[in-house]
Amino acid sequence: MGYYTNLLKDTAVLKTVDGTDENGRPNIIALDEIDCKIEFKNSVSIGSNGEEITSSGRLYTESAAKTGDIIELKDKEYKVTNVNPYYPIDSSLFVINEVYFG
């Protein structure tokens, strides 16, 4: 249980993606229900390759996510566009991830 656990009141489904199949669709290797804090807001963020990306929102979670994964919220799927990890001041093992989706 991390420092921020009590703030994560929402839930979402994180679909971990590993490449694509022969038809070009994402190859989903894991499904996890995660606790999170969701904020819907259109914004521009900088992706891992340095380009500007428009996001539909962001969520905060202690679960590991990466660019290219899929977040399912209320039967709608969003692609993870950027992930920023934040480490607590006390340098514990728990990390809060800011996950942008669009």
N, C-alpha and C positions, 0 to 999 in steps of 0.2 A: 504494500500500500504506500503510495507516494504522497508527497506534500500537497499535490493539487487534486488528489482523488475526489475530495468532497465537492469540488467545483464542476466535475464532469457529470452533469445530470442528463445529457442526451445520449442516444445510442444510434449507431450506424453500422452498416455491414461493410467491412473492408475486404475487397477481393484482390488478393495478391496475384500479380500478373508476371509471367515469365515468357517474354517474346510473343510470337503470334503463331497460329496454326497455318496449315496449307491454304486456307481461304482468306488469310489476312486478319482474322479475328483474334482478339487477345486470348492467350492461353492461360486460363485461371487455374492456379495450382493450390490455392487455399481460400477458404471463406471464414471470416472471423467477425463476430459481433463485438464491437468495441464501445467503451464508454468514452464520451467526448463532450465538448462544448461547441455548438455550431453557431456560426455567424454568417448570415447571408448578406453579402454586400459586394457589388461590382467594384473591382479595383484592378490596378495594374501592378504586377510584381515582376521581378527579374528572375528568369528561369536559371537552371543550373548551367546552361550553356551561354548565359549572358544576354539572351533576347528578352524583350518585353512580352509578357503574357497577361491577357485579360482573364480575371478569375471571377466566378459567380459567388464565391464565398470562401470561408476558411473554417477549419475546426481545430481544436486543441485536443490532443490525446496523449496518453502515455504509451500507446501501442506503436510499434514500428511500422512506418509506411515509406514508400519510395515513389519517385516520379514515374508515372506510367501505370500505377495501380488504379483501381476503380473503387469509388466510394458510392454506396447505394443508400439514398435517403428517401424514405417515403415512396418506394417503388420507382425512383428515378435515379439513373446512374450518372456519375460525374467522374471525369478523369482527373487524377492527381497531377497538378502542374508544377508544384514546388513544395519542398519540405524544409523547414528551418528548425533544428533542434535547439532547445534552451536547457541549460544545466542549472540546477539550483545552487545557491550560494554555498550551502553546506557540503557540496561536492558528493552528495549521495549518488547511488546508482540510478535513481529514478530521473528520467528525462521527460520533459513535456515537449511534444512536437507540434509545431504550427504547420498545418497542412492546408495548402491552397488547392482548390478544385474548380474546374470550369467545364 
